[in-house]
Amino acid sequence: MRTVLRLLRHELRLFVSLVLWAARRTHGTGRGRAFGYARGQGAVMFGFAFVCVVETVVMSVLLHRWPAVHQVVLVLDVYTVVIVVGLHAASVVRPHVLEPGALRIRYAAHVDLRIPLERIATVRRELRTTHEKADGVLDVIVTGHTTVTLELAEPITHVGFFGRRREVGVVRVHADDADAFVAAVTRARPAPVPPLADRTGLRA
Protein backbone atom coordinates (compact mmCIF):
# COMPACT_ATOMS: atom_id res chain seq x y z
CA MET A 1 0.00 0.00 0.00
CA ARG A 2 2.82 2.40 0.86
CA THR A 3 4.45 1.72 -2.50
CA VAL A 4 1.22 2.54 -4.31
CA LEU A 5 0.86 5.79 -2.35
CA ARG A 6 4.45 6.76 -3.15
CA LEU A 7 3.84 6.13 -6.85
CA LEU A 8 0.65 8.20 -6.76
CA ARG A 9 2.42 11.07 -5.00
CA HIS A 10 5.24 10.90 -7.54
CA GLU A 11 2.85 11.10 -10.48
CA LEU A 12 0.95 13.96 -8.83
CA ARG A 13 4.23 15.88 -8.53
CA LEU A 14 4.87 15.28 -12.22
CA PHE A 15 1.48 16.73 -13.18
CA VAL A 16 2.03 19.72 -10.88
CA SER A 17 5.46 20.18 -12.48
CA LEU A 18 3.86 20.31 -15.93
CA VAL A 19 1.59 23.13 -14.76
CA LEU A 20 4.52 25.02 -13.18
CA TRP A 21 6.62 24.51 -16.31
CA ALA A 22 3.86 25.87 -18.53
CA ALA A 23 3.56 28.87 -16.19
CA ARG A 24 7.37 29.33 -16.16
CA ARG A 25 7.48 28.98 -12.40
CA THR A 26 9.69 26.90 -10.11
CA HIS A 27 9.03 24.89 -6.97
CA GLY A 28 10.65 25.53 -3.61
CA THR A 29 13.07 28.25 -4.71
CA GLY A 30 11.57 31.24 -2.92
CA ARG A 31 13.98 31.14 0.04
CA GLY A 32 17.21 30.49 -1.81
CA ARG A 33 19.32 30.46 -4.96
CA ALA A 34 18.43 27.92 -7.62
CA PHE A 35 20.91 25.88 -9.66
CA GLY A 36 19.56 24.02 -12.68
CA TYR A 37 20.71 20.61 -13.86
CA ALA A 38 18.31 19.77 -16.70
CA ARG A 39 19.91 21.69 -19.58
CA GLY A 40 21.73 18.69 -21.02
CA GLN A 41 18.88 16.19 -20.80
CA GLY A 42 16.21 18.08 -22.72
CA ALA A 43 17.15 16.71 -26.14
CA VAL A 44 17.30 13.16 -24.80
CA MET A 45 13.91 13.38 -23.07
CA PHE A 46 12.16 14.96 -26.04
CA GLY A 47 13.77 12.42 -28.35
CA PHE A 48 12.30 9.69 -26.20
CA ALA A 49 8.92 11.43 -26.20
CA PHE A 50 9.04 11.68 -30.01
CA VAL A 51 9.70 7.92 -30.26
CA CYS A 52 6.67 7.34 -28.02
CA VAL A 53 4.51 9.54 -30.27
CA VAL A 54 5.65 7.63 -33.37
CA GLU A 55 4.82 4.37 -31.61
CA THR A 56 1.38 5.73 -30.76
CA VAL A 57 0.68 6.55 -34.41
CA VAL A 58 1.93 3.17 -35.61
CA MET A 59 -0.13 1.27 -33.05
CA SER A 60 -3.21 3.31 -33.98
CA VAL A 61 -2.84 2.20 -37.60
CA LEU A 62 -2.23 -1.44 -36.69
CA LEU A 63 -5.07 -1.71 -34.18
CA HIS A 64 -7.80 0.33 -35.92
CA ARG A 65 -9.77 -2.88 -36.60
CA TRP A 66 -10.05 -3.59 -32.87
CA PRO A 67 -11.50 -0.40 -31.36
CA ALA A 68 -11.49 -1.60 -27.73
CA VAL A 69 -7.84 -2.66 -27.84
CA HIS A 70 -6.96 0.47 -29.79
CA GLN A 71 -8.47 2.74 -27.13
CA VAL A 72 -6.64 1.00 -24.29
CA VAL A 73 -3.28 1.13 -26.08
CA LEU A 74 -3.88 4.75 -27.10
CA VAL A 75 -4.53 5.79 -23.50
CA LEU A 76 -1.40 3.99 -22.30
CA ASP A 77 0.74 5.50 -25.05
CA VAL A 78 -0.50 9.03 -24.45
CA TYR A 79 0.00 8.59 -20.71
CA THR A 80 3.58 7.46 -21.35
CA VAL A 81 4.29 10.59 -23.39
CA VAL A 82 2.83 12.77 -20.62
CA ILE A 83 4.99 11.05 -17.99
CA VAL A 84 8.16 11.47 -20.08
CA VAL A 85 7.50 15.17 -20.61
CA GLY A 86 6.52 15.46 -16.94
CA LEU A 87 9.87 14.02 -15.86
CA HIS A 88 11.70 16.69 -17.80
CA ALA A 89 9.35 19.38 -16.53
CA ALA A 90 9.99 18.24 -12.94
CA SER A 91 13.73 18.47 -13.55
CA VAL A 92 13.35 22.04 -14.82
CA VAL A 93 11.03 23.36 -12.11
CA ARG A 94 12.70 21.52 -9.21
CA PRO A 95 16.35 22.66 -9.33
CA HIS A 96 18.96 22.36 -6.61
CA VAL A 97 18.47 25.17 -4.07
CA LEU A 98 20.98 26.82 -1.76
CA GLU A 99 18.77 27.82 1.15
CA PRO A 100 19.63 29.62 4.38
CA GLY A 101 21.47 26.97 6.37
CA ALA A 102 21.00 24.09 3.94
CA LEU A 103 21.66 22.83 0.44
CA ARG A 104 18.69 21.11 -1.19
CA ILE A 105 19.73 18.48 -3.74
CA ARG A 106 16.97 17.43 -6.11
CA TYR A 107 16.33 15.43 -9.23
CA ALA A 108 12.93 15.60 -10.92
CA ALA A 109 10.22 14.49 -8.48
CA HIS A 110 11.99 11.58 -6.82
CA VAL A 111 15.14 12.97 -5.16
CA ASP A 112 14.89 15.73 -2.56
CA LEU A 113 17.71 15.76 -0.01
CA ARG A 114 18.43 18.62 2.38
CA ILE A 115 22.04 18.82 3.54
CA PRO A 116 22.76 21.20 6.45
CA LEU A 117 25.59 23.48 5.39
CA GLU A 118 27.56 22.69 8.54
CA ARG A 119 27.66 19.03 7.43
CA ILE A 120 29.47 19.89 4.17
CA ALA A 121 33.21 19.40 4.69
CA THR A 122 34.32 19.91 1.08
CA VAL A 123 32.67 20.77 -2.21
CA ARG A 124 34.55 20.58 -5.50
CA ARG A 125 34.00 20.41 -9.21
CA GLU A 126 34.62 16.84 -10.35
CA LEU A 127 33.39 15.39 -13.63
CA ARG A 128 32.49 11.71 -13.32
CA THR A 129 31.05 9.63 -16.13
CA THR A 130 31.19 6.27 -14.33
CA HIS A 131 29.55 5.55 -11.01
CA GLU A 132 29.94 2.26 -9.17
CA LYS A 133 27.61 1.52 -6.30
CA ALA A 134 29.32 2.10 -2.97
CA ASP A 135 28.18 2.22 0.63
CA GLY A 136 27.69 5.73 1.89
CA VAL A 137 27.69 7.33 -1.56
CA LEU A 138 24.70 8.93 -3.29
CA ASP A 139 25.06 9.58 -7.02
CA VAL A 140 22.42 11.91 -8.47
CA ILE A 141 23.24 11.31 -12.12
CA VAL A 142 21.98 13.40 -15.05
CA THR A 143 22.60 12.14 -18.60
CA GLY A 144 25.20 9.69 -17.34
CA HIS A 145 27.44 12.03 -15.38
CA THR A 146 27.93 14.19 -12.30
CA THR A 147 29.97 17.39 -12.08
CA VAL A 148 30.14 18.22 -8.36
CA THR A 149 31.23 16.13 -5.38
CA LEU A 150 30.24 16.96 -1.80
CA GLU A 151 32.00 15.25 1.09
CA LEU A 152 30.20 15.44 4.41
CA ALA A 153 31.59 15.90 7.89
CA GLU A 154 28.80 13.73 9.30
CA PRO A 155 26.51 11.31 7.46
CA ILE A 156 22.92 12.20 6.69
CA THR A 157 19.94 9.96 6.00
CA HIS A 158 18.71 9.66 2.44
CA VAL A 159 15.25 8.20 1.89
CA GLY A 160 14.97 6.50 -1.51
CA PHE A 161 12.03 6.49 -3.87
CA PHE A 162 10.47 3.40 -2.27
CA GLY A 163 11.26 4.48 1.30
CA ARG A 164 14.60 2.74 1.77
CA ARG A 165 16.75 4.67 4.24
CA ARG A 166 20.54 4.74 4.17
CA GLU A 167 23.32 6.89 5.55
CA VAL A 168 25.44 8.79 3.02
CA GLY A 169 28.70 10.64 3.52
CA VAL A 170 29.47 11.51 -0.12
CA VAL A 171 26.98 13.09 -2.53
CA ARG A 172 27.70 13.56 -6.23
CA VAL A 173 25.40 15.74 -8.33
CA HIS A 174 25.22 17.51 -11.67
CA ALA A 175 24.82 21.28 -12.02
CA ASP A 176 24.59 23.12 -15.32
CA ASP A 177 26.92 25.80 -13.94
CA ALA A 178 29.15 23.69 -11.72
CA ASP A 179 31.63 26.51 -11.03
CA ALA A 180 28.93 28.87 -9.74
CA PHE A 181 27.40 26.05 -7.71
CA VAL A 182 30.71 25.19 -6.01
CA ALA A 183 31.55 28.85 -5.37
CA ALA A 184 28.15 29.60 -3.84
CA VAL A 185 28.21 26.57 -1.53
CA THR A 186 31.80 27.31 -0.50
CA ARG A 187 30.88 30.87 0.46
CA ALA A 188 27.72 29.85 2.30
CA ARG A 189 29.01 27.00 4.45
CA PRO A 190 30.58 27.58 7.89
CA ALA A 191 34.25 26.94 8.67
CA PRO A 192 35.28 23.62 7.06
CA VAL A 193 35.28 20.37 9.03
CA PRO A 194 37.41 17.36 8.04
CA PRO A 195 35.44 15.11 5.65
CA LEU A 196 33.83 11.99 7.04
CA ALA A 197 35.86 10.01 4.48
CA ASP A 198 39.14 11.22 5.99
CA ARG A 199 38.07 10.11 9.45
CA THR A 200 36.52 6.77 8.57
CA GLY A 201 38.44 5.68 5.50
CA LEU A 202 35.35 5.98 3.28
CA ARG A 203 36.47 6.55 -0.30
CA ALA A 204 34.53 5.61 -3.41
ChimeraX attribute file (.defattr): number of C-alpha atoms within 10 A of each C-alpha:
attribute: neighborCount
match mode: 1-to-1
recipient: residues
	/A:1	6
	/A:2	9
	/A:3	11
	/A:4	10
	/A:5	11
	/A:6	15
	/A:7	15
	/A:8	12
	/A:9	14
	/A:10	16
	/A:11	17
	/A:12	14
	/A:13	18
	/A:14	25
	/A:15	19
	/A:16	17
	/A:17	27
	/A:18	22
	/A:19	16
	/A:20	18
	/A:21	20
	/A:22	11
	/A:23	9
	/A:24	10
	/A:25	14
	/A:26	18
	/A:27	16
	/A:28	15
	/A:29	18
	/A:30	10
	/A:31	10
	/A:32	16
	/A:33	15
	/A:34	20
	/A:35	23
	/A:36	20
	/A:37	26
	/A:38	23
	/A:39	15
	/A:40	12
	/A:41	15
	/A:42	16
	/A:43	12
	/A:44	12
	/A:45	18
	/A:46	15
	/A:47	12
	/A:48	15
	/A:49	19
	/A:50	14
	/A:51	12
	/A:52	19
	/A:53	16
	/A:54	13
	/A:55	14
	/A:56	21
	/A:57	12
	/A:58	11
	/A:59	15
	/A:60	18
	/A:61	11
	/A:62	11
	/A:63	15
	/A:64	12
	/A:65	10
	/A:66	10
	/A:67	11
	/A:68	11
	/A:69	12
	/A:70	18
	/A:71	14
	/A:72	10
	/A:73	16
	/A:74	18
	/A:75	11
	/A:76	13
	/A:77	19
	/A:78	14
	/A:79	13
	/A:80	16
	/A:81	19
	/A:82	16
	/A:83	17
	/A:84	17
	/A:85	21
	/A:86	25
	/A:87	22
	/A:88	26
	/A:89	26
	/A:90	27
	/A:91	27
	/A:92	26
	/A:93	27
	/A:94	29
	/A:95	25
	/A:96	28
	/A:97	23
	/A:98	23
	/A:99	21
	/A:100	13
	/A:101	15
	/A:102	20
	/A:103	22
	/A:104	22
	/A:105	21
	/A:106	23
	/A:107	25
	/A:108	22
	/A:109	22
	/A:110	21
	/A:111	16
	/A:112	18
	/A:113	19
	/A:114	19
	/A:115	22
	/A:116	16
	/A:117	23
	/A:118	17
	/A:119	24
	/A:120	29
	/A:121	23
	/A:122	20
	/A:123	19
	/A:124	18
	/A:125	20
	/A:126	16
	/A:127	15
	/A:128	17
	/A:129	12
	/A:130	10
	/A:131	16
	/A:132	8
	/A:133	10
	/A:134	13
	/A:135	14
	/A:136	19
	/A:137	22
	/A:138	20
	/A:139	18
	/A:140	18
	/A:141	18
	/A:142	19
	/A:143	15
	/A:144	12
	/A:145	18
	/A:146	24
	/A:147	22
	/A:148	22
	/A:149	21
	/A:150	24
	/A:151	24
	/A:152	26
	/A:153	22
	/A:154	19
	/A:155	20
	/A:156	18
	/A:157	15
	/A:158	19
	/A:159	15
	/A:160	13
	/A:161	15
	/A:162	13
	/A:163	11
	/A:164	9
	/A:165	11
	/A:166	15
	/A:167	15
	/A:168	19
	/A:169	24
	/A:170	28
	/A:171	21
	/A:172	24
	/A:173	25
	/A:174	30
	/A:175	22
	/A:176	14
	/A:177	14
	/A:178	21
	/A:179	13
	/A:180	13
	/A:181	23
	/A:182	20
	/A:183	13
	/A:184	13
	/A:185	20
	/A:186	18
	/A:187	9
	/A:188	17
	/A:189	20
	/A:190	14
	/A:191	11
	/A:192	15
	/A:193	14
	/A:194	15
	/A:195	22
	/A:196	22
	/A:197	19
	/A:198	11
	/A:199	10
	/A:200	8
	/A:201	9
	/A:202	15
	/A:203	14
	/A:204	12
